Amino acid sequence: MKRIIKIIIKEILQIKRDPKMLVIILISPLMQLFFLGFAANYDVNIVHTAVYNMDKTAESRTLLEHFTGSNYFSFDYYVDSYDELQNLIDDGKIILGITIPKDFERDIHRGIPAKVQAVFDGSDGNTASVSAGYVQNIVAQYSKNLSVSYARRKGINTSKFVLPEAVTRVWYNPELRTRNYMVPGIVGLLLMIVTLLLTSLAIVKEREIGTLEQLIVTPIKPVELMVGKLVPFAMLGFVATTIILTAMYLIFAIPIKGSIVFIYFSTSLFILSTLGLGMFVSTISKTQQQAMMIAIFVIMMPMIYLSGFVFPIENMPKVIQYFTYLIPLRYFLTIIRGVILKGTGIADYYFQLSMLLFIGISILTASSFGFRKKIE
């Protein structure tokens, strides 16, 4: 035990003396949290719009007022031809083009279905679909007002004129802010950087400068050397988690609704996997540059893409969905987002915790055998 403690102290002092390592550990998590928290935003707050109003009547202006009154639409251009509208979309200056045909008001007053064309720039599917939802809601509200007005003109008692209306309630993220969903996931992303990447680099660095061979010839056992190497990076992982959770609350005003103890418990299970992967990278790499390339492009990038951090797993092909069950980040993201946003607890995540424990122990055990074989 004394040997392990000595190795741990040695690793901590070595990290402390390395300014680049301190920047990665302390500054990098905050920088990435700040940039990703503000930049990773799929919210559509302003829909840049061009209007081609061929009717130019009071009724058409009333419809357009419904759009401007929603605060989501910015009428940047009023055009006089369909070609102008198309050019604006092609140039990327607008997201939406609204065309109101001639006789729009006359058709409404005659009881004939009046049509309005909404043309979207579909190159960004998310923005187009969200904008289309805004348009449908506004047109539905306008149609409801027309129905009530028509009933009054016909002498129908509007107090008994009831139209079906959907009442929606949004739980856990009432404002539907993308940031509330993305920022908790950054905890898992940065944990990979601090534990997986630094572990692989640190061990390879020992081999490059020749100090690993010096440790091998000492009475230190391979298991003691491995534990002494991994514990400091596990500690750094918890430090990074604390920094991120604190900054998440102070900068983005996202409170933790669940148990903080449970967050650290699930974090410890996730760290088993990242430390094991870092050790695996170190055993197959000869230089720090090689270790960094393998860690980032072979392990970290696929884990980010397939974990649900960026893309919903449900939208992936079935074959890829089955493969994601091997990704530990998938389970950790489900837990961390649920605890922070929903306030759920350990009873809701038996499967995720079991998979994290199983994958973590499997990867760490396999990597430790490779590490011991390498140093022996």
C-alpha positions in Angstrom: 0.0 0.0 0.0 2.9 2.4 0.8 4.3 1.8 -2.7 1.0 2.7 -4.3 0.8 5.9 -2.2 4.3 6.8 -3.3 3.5 6.3 -6.9 0.3 8.4 -6.5 2.3 11.2 -4.9 4.8 11.0 -7.7 2.1 11.2 -10.4 0.5 14.2 -8.7 3.8 16.1 -8.4 4.6 15.2 -12.0 1.2 16.6 -13.2 1.7 19.7 -11.0 5.1 20.4 -12.6 3.7 20.1 -16.1 2.0 23.5 -17.0 0.4 22.0 -20.2 -1.2 19.2 -18.2 -2.6 21.7 -15.7 -4.1 23.7 -18.5 -5.8 20.6 -19.9 -7.1 19.6 -16.5 -8.3 23.0 -15.1 -8.8 25.4 -18.0 -9.9 23.1 -20.8 -13.1 21.8 -19.1 -14.3 25.3 -18.4 -13.4 26.5 -22.0 -15.2 23.6 -23.6 -18.2 23.9 -21.3 -18.4 27.6 -22.1 -18.1 27.2 -25.9 -20.2 24.1 -26.2 -22.8 25.4 -23.9 -23.4 28.5 -25.9 -22.5 27.2 -29.4 -24.3 23.8 -29.3 -27.7 25.4 -29.7 -30.5 24.1 -31.9 -33.1 26.6 -30.8 -34.7 28.6 -33.5 -35.5 32.0 -32.1 -35.6 34.1 -35.3 -36.9 33.0 -38.6 -35.6 35.3 -41.3 -38.5 35.7 -43.8 -39.4 37.2 -47.1 -43.0 38.1 -48.0 -44.5 38.1 -51.4 -48.0 39.5 -50.9 -49.9 39.5 -54.1 -53.3 40.3 -52.4 -52.4 43.3 -50.4 -55.7 43.4 -48.6 -56.7 43.9 -45.0 -57.1 40.2 -44.5 -53.7 39.4 -45.8 -52.2 42.0 -43.6 -54.0 40.5 -40.6 -52.4 37.2 -41.4 -49.0 38.7 -41.5 -49.6 40.5 -38.2 -50.1 37.1 -36.6 -46.5 36.2 -37.8 -44.9 39.4 -36.5 -46.8 39.2 -33.3 -45.2 35.8 -32.4 -41.7 37.4 -32.2 -40.3 34.4 -34.0 -40.4 35.8 -37.5 -38.4 38.7 -38.9 -39.8 40.1 -42.1 -36.5 41.1 -43.7 -37.7 41.4 -47.3 -40.8 42.3 -49.2 -40.5 41.1 -52.8 -42.5 41.7 -55.9 -41.9 38.5 -57.7 -41.4 34.8 -57.1 -38.0 34.9 -58.7 -36.8 37.4 -56.1 -38.0 35.2 -53.3 -36.3 32.2 -54.8 -33.0 34.1 -55.1 -33.1 35.1 -51.5 -33.5 31.4 -50.5 -30.7 30.4 -52.8 -28.4 33.0 -51.4 -29.1 31.9 -47.8 -30.5 35.2 -46.8 -33.8 33.9 -45.6 -35.2 30.6 -44.1 -38.8 31.1 -45.1 -40.7 32.7 -48.0 -44.4 33.4 -47.5 -46.5 33.9 -50.7 -50.1 35.2 -50.4 -51.9 34.7 -53.7 -54.4 37.1 -55.3 -58.0 36.9 -54.2 -56.9 35.7 -50.8 -59.4 37.9 -49.0 -62.2 37.3 -51.6 -61.9 33.5 -51.2 -62.2 33.8 -47.4 -65.3 35.9 -47.6 -66.9 33.5 -50.1 -66.1 30.6 -47.9 -63.7 29.1 -50.4 -60.5 27.6 -48.9 -57.7 30.2 -49.2 -54.2 28.9 -49.6 -50.9 30.4 -48.4 -47.6 29.1 -49.6 -44.7 28.7 -47.2 -41.3 27.8 -48.8 -38.5 26.7 -46.5 -34.8 26.4 -47.0 -34.5 22.7 -46.2 -30.7 22.5 -46.3 -30.8 22.7 -42.5 -33.5 20.2 -41.7 -33.8 21.0 -38.0 -34.3 24.7 -38.5 -36.8 24.1 -41.3 -38.9 21.6 -39.3 -39.0 23.9 -36.2 -39.9 26.9 -38.4 -42.6 24.8 -40.1 -44.1 24.1 -36.7 -44.2 27.8 -35.9 -46.0 28.5 -39.2 -48.6 25.7 -38.7 -49.4 27.0 -35.2 -49.9 30.6 -36.4 -52.0 29.5 -39.4 -54.1 27.3 -37.1 -54.7 30.2 -34.7 -55.6 32.5 -37.6 -58.0 29.9 -39.0 -59.7 29.5 -35.6 -60.2 33.3 -35.5 -61.8 33.2 -38.9 -64.1 30.4 -37.9 -65.3 32.4 -34.9 -65.8 35.5 -37.0 -67.7 33.6 -39.7 -70.0 32.1 -37.0 -70.8 35.5 -35.7 -71.6 36.8 -39.1 -74.1 33.9 -39.6 -75.7 34.7 -36.2 -74.4 31.6 -34.5 -73.9 31.9 -30.7 -70.1 31.8 -30.4 -70.3 31.0 -26.7 -71.4 27.5 -27.8 -69.1 27.5 -30.7 -66.3 25.2 -29.4 -63.3 24.0 -31.4 -61.0 21.2 -30.3 -57.8 22.6 -28.8 -54.7 20.7 -27.8 -53.3 21.7 -24.4 -49.6 20.9 -24.1 -47.5 20.6 -21.0 -43.7 20.3 -21.3 -42.0 18.7 -18.3 -38.3 19.0 -17.2 -37.4 21.6 -19.8 -40.5 23.9 -20.2 -38.6 26.5 -22.3 -37.4 23.7 -24.7 -33.9 25.1 -24.5 -31.3 22.9 -26.3 -28.7 24.1 -23.8 -30.5 22.4 -20.9 -30.1 19.1 -22.7 -26.6 19.5 -24.1 -24.7 21.0 -21.1 -25.2 18.0 -18.8 -23.9 15.7 -21.5 -20.7 17.8 -21.6 -19.8 16.2 -18.2 -19.3 12.8 -19.9 -17.5 14.4 -22.9 -14.9 16.2 -20.7 -14.5 13.2 -18.4 -13.2 11.3 -21.4 -10.7 14.0 -22.2 -9.4 14.2 -18.6 -9.2 10.5 -17.9 -8.9 8.6 -21.2 -6.6 11.0 -23.1 -4.4 12.0 -20.2 -4.0 8.4 -19.0 -2.8 7.2 -22.4 -0.5 10.2 -22.8 1.0 10.0 -19.3 2.0 6.3 -19.5 3.4 6.6 -23.1 5.3 9.7 -21.9 7.0 7.5 -19.2 8.0 5.1 -21.8 9.4 7.8 -24.1 11.6 9.5 -21.5 12.8 6.1 -20.1 11.4 6.4 -16.6 9.0 3.5 -17.0 11.9 1.1 -17.4 13.4 2.5 -14.2 10.2 1.8 -12.4 10.1 -1.7 -13.8 13.5 -2.7 -12.3 12.4 -1.6 -8.8 10.6 -3.9 -6.4 7.3 -2.3 -7.4 4.8 -4.9 -8.6 2.9 -4.4 -12.0 -0.4 -4.2 -10.2 0.9 -1.5 -7.8 2.4 0.5 -10.7 -0.9 0.3 -12.6 -3.1 1.3 -9.6 -0.7 4.1 -8.7 -0.9 5.4 -12.3 -4.7 5.3 -12.6 -5.8 6.6 -9.2 -4.5 10.2 -9.8 -6.3 10.4 -13.1 -9.5 9.1 -11.4 -9.1 11.9 -8.9 -8.7 14.4 -11.6 -11.9 13.1 -13.2 -13.8 13.9 -10.1 -12.2 17.3 -9.9 -13.2 18.0 -13.5 -16.8 16.8 -12.7 -17.0 19.2 -9.7 -15.8 22.1 -11.8 -18.3 21.4 -14.6 -21.3 20.9 -12.3 -20.4 24.1 -10.5 -20.0 26.1 -13.7 -23.2 24.6 -15.1 -25.1 26.0 -12.2 -23.4 29.4 -12.0 -23.1 30.1 -15.8 -26.1 28.4 -17.3 -28.4 28.4 -14.3 -29.1 24.7 -14.6 -29.8 23.2 -11.2 -29.3 19.6 -10.2 -32.7 18.2 -9.4 -31.4 14.8 -8.4 -28.8 13.4 -6.0 -25.3 14.7 -6.4 -24.0 11.6 -4.5 -25.6 9.4 -7.2 -23.9 11.5 -9.9 -20.5 10.9 -8.4 -21.3 7.2 -8.0 -22.2 6.8 -11.7 -19.2 8.9 -12.6 -17.0 6.4 -10.8 -18.4 3.6 -12.9 -17.9 5.5 -16.1 -14.3 6.3 -15.1 -13.6 2.6 -14.9 -14.2 2.4 -18.7 -12.3 5.6 -19.6 -9.3 4.6 -17.5 -9.3 1.1 -19.0 -9.4 2.5 -22.5 -6.6 5.0 -21.8 -4.5 2.1 -20.5 -5.3 0.1 -23.6 -4.2 3.0 -25.9 -1.0 3.3 -23.9 -0.1 -0.4 -24.4 -0.5 -0.2 -28.3 1.1 3.2 -28.7 4.8 4.0 -29.0 4.7 7.8 -29.0 2.5 10.4 -27.4 1.4 11.6 -30.8 0.3 8.2 -31.8 -1.5 7.7 -28.5 -3.4 11.0 -29.0 -4.4 10.1 -32.6 -5.7 6.7 -31.5 -7.5 8.1 -28.4 -9.3 10.9 -30.3 -10.1 9.4 -33.7 -10.4 5.7 -32.9 -12.1 5.8 -29.5 -13.4 9.3 -28.5 -15.0 10.4 -31.8 -17.0 7.2 -32.4 -18.1 7.3 -28.7 -19.4 10.9 -29.1 -21.2 10.2 -32.4 -22.8 6.9 -31.2 -23.6 7.7 -27.6 -26.6 10.0 -28.3 -24.6 13.2 -27.3 -25.2 14.8 -30.7 -27.5 12.5 -32.7 -30.5 10.6 -31.3 -29.8 6.9 -31.2 -33.4 6.1 -32.2 -32.8 7.8 -35.6 -29.7 5.5 -36.4 -30.0 2.4 -38.5 -30.8 -0.8 -36.5 -27.3 -2.2 -36.9 -25.7 0.9 -35.5 -28.2 1.0 -32.6 -27.1 -2.5 -31.6 -23.5 -1.4 -31.7 -24.2 1.5 -29.3 -24.9 -0.9 -26.5 -21.1 -1.3 -26.3 -20.6 2.4 -25.8 -20.3 3.3 -22.1 -20.9 7.0 -22.7 -24.4 6.1 -23.9 -25.4 4.9 -20.5 -23.6 7.7 -18.6 -25.4 10.4 -20.7 -28.8 8.8 -19.9 -28.0 8.8 -16.2 -26.5 12.3 -16.0 -29.3 14.0 -18.0 -32.0 12.2 -16.1 -30.5 13.1 -12.7 -29.9 16.7 -13.5 -33.1 17.5 -15.5 -35.6 15.0 -14.1 -34.4 14.4 -10.6 -34.5 10.6 -11.1 -32.5 8.2 -8.9 -30.8 4.9 -8.7 -34.0 2.9 -9.0 -34.5 4.2 -12.5 -31.1 3.2 -13.8 -30.4 -0.4 -12.8 -29.8 -1.4 -16.4 -27.5 1.5 -17.2 -25.5 1.1 -14.0 -25.1 -2.6 -14.5 -23.9 -2.1 -18.1 -21.4 0.6 -16.9 -20.1 -1.7 -14.3 -19.8 -4.7 -16.6 -18.2 -2.7 -19.5 -15.9 -0.9 -17.1 -14.6 -4.0 -15.3 -14.2 -5.8 -18.6 -12.2 -3.1 -20.3 -10.1 -2.3 -17.2 -9.3 -6.0 -16.7 -8.4 -6.7 -20.3 -6.3 -3.5 -20.5 -4.5 -4.3 -17.2 -3.5 -7.7 -18.6 -2.1 -6.0 -21.6 -0.3 -3.4 -19.5 1.3 -6.0 -17.2 2.4 -8.1 -20.1 3.9 -5.0 -21.7 6.0 -4.0 -18.7 7.0 -7.6 -17.9 
